[in-house]
Amino acid sequence: MVKNFEDLQQVSKDNVDVTLKAMGAISKSTQAIAVEVADYSKKAFEDGTAALEKLFGVKSLDKAMEVQTEYAKTAYEGFVAKASKIGELYADLAKETYKPFETLMAKAK
């Protein structure tokens, strides 16, 4: 009976250790995601402000259309690039969170 109790304690300790490792990975990854989102938001605001200032300075409709088209193109490209980066971070989050449980499952076999 003592052996069973010791085994139960070891399994409980292993589960706590794995959970703590997973929580550490979640914390680190979500922090990286938050930094990327904040950087993108700041850059998007700055780019939008710069485009608006350019737009106020134009004297013809053709030039206004050119400025607007240029801004739309760069904003779209920036969004796609950052969305890809954030998607990769979410994929890494899932992998890193699952990794400690994967080793626990390997031990259970």
N, C-alpha and C positions, 0 to 999 in steps of 0.2 A: 504494500500500500504506500509506503514511503517512496518507493521508486516511481510509482504512478504520480504522486504529488510533485516530485522533483521534475518529472517529465512535463507535467502541466505548467509548472513554473517556468521552465525553459521555453516552452512554446509561447507562453504569454510574454516573456521577455523578448523573444524573437519578433513577435507581432508588434510590440510597442516600438522596437528598434526600426523595423521596416516602415511603420507608419510615420515615425519621426523623419526618416530619410525622405519619404515621399512628400511630407509637408515642407521640408527644406527645399526640395526641387520645385514645388509649387510656388513657394515664396520667391525664390530666385527668378523663376521664369515669368511670373506675373509682374515682377518689378521691371524686368527687361521690356515686357510688352507695354507697360505704362510709360516707360521712358520713350519708346518708339512713337507711341500715340501722341504724347506731349510734344515731341520734336516735330512730328508731322503737322500738328495743329498750329504750332508757332510759325513754321515755315509757310504753311498755307495762308495764314493771316497776313504775314509779311508780303508774300507774293501778291495776294489780292489787293492789299493797300497800295503796293507799287504800281500795279496795273491800273487801279483807279486814278492814281495821281497822273499817270501817263495819259489816261483817257481824258482827264480834265484839261490837259495841255494841248490836245490836238485841235487843228483848225478846220479839218475837212471830214466829211462822212467816210470817205475811203480810208483815211488814216485811222479813224475810230474803229472801223471794221477790222482793219489789220491788227490793231492793238488788241482788240477783243478776241480775235481768232488766235493770235499768238498766246494770249493768256489761257484760253480754253485748252489749247493743245498742251502747253506745259503743265497746267493743272491736272489734266487727265493723265498724262505720263507720270507725273509725280504721285498721283493717287494709286495708279496701278503698281508702280514700283514699291510703294510703302505697303500696300495691301498684300503683295507677295511676301515681303519681309515679315509682316505680322503673321501671315499664314504659316510661314516657316517656324516662327517662334511658338505658335500654338501647337504645331506638330511636335516640336522639340519638347514642349511642356508635357504632352501626352506620353511621349517616349520616356522622358526622365522620371515622370511620376510612376509609370508602370514598372520601370526597371527594378526597384527594390522588391516589389511583389513577385516579379519573375524569378528572382533568386530564391525567394521563400518557397515558391511553388516547386522549384527544382529540388529543393531539400525534401519536400513532402513526398516526392515520388520515390 
